[in-house]
Amino acid sequence: MNPIRIDSEILGGTPCFAGTRVPVRTLFDHLIAGDSMQLFLEDFPTVSREMAVAALEMGLSALEARAEVIEPAHR
């Protein structure tokens, strides 16, 4: 199951956790602010730990897929 849904009828198409109105960005904002995953989950009980971890893994996979490979300089 995809933990993220984009529906034009929910928050204007903002990516949200599936079955909720919680924007995925809110998880990243909490983590960037130094909050723990546990605090995020307590603040948004409609989001499961599995959904949050899956969203982070999706973000990491997307980053890795787009990352530029830099070859070490030959000396």
Sequence and secondary structure as in RCSB ss.txt:
>XXXX:A:sequence
MNPIRIDSEILGGTPCFAGTRVPVRTLFDHLIAGDSMQLFLEDFPTVSREMAVAALEMGLSALEARAEVIEPAHR
>XXXX:A:secstr
  SEE  TTSGGG  EETTSS BHHHHHHHHHTT  HHHHHHH TTS HHHHHHHHHHHHHHHHHH         
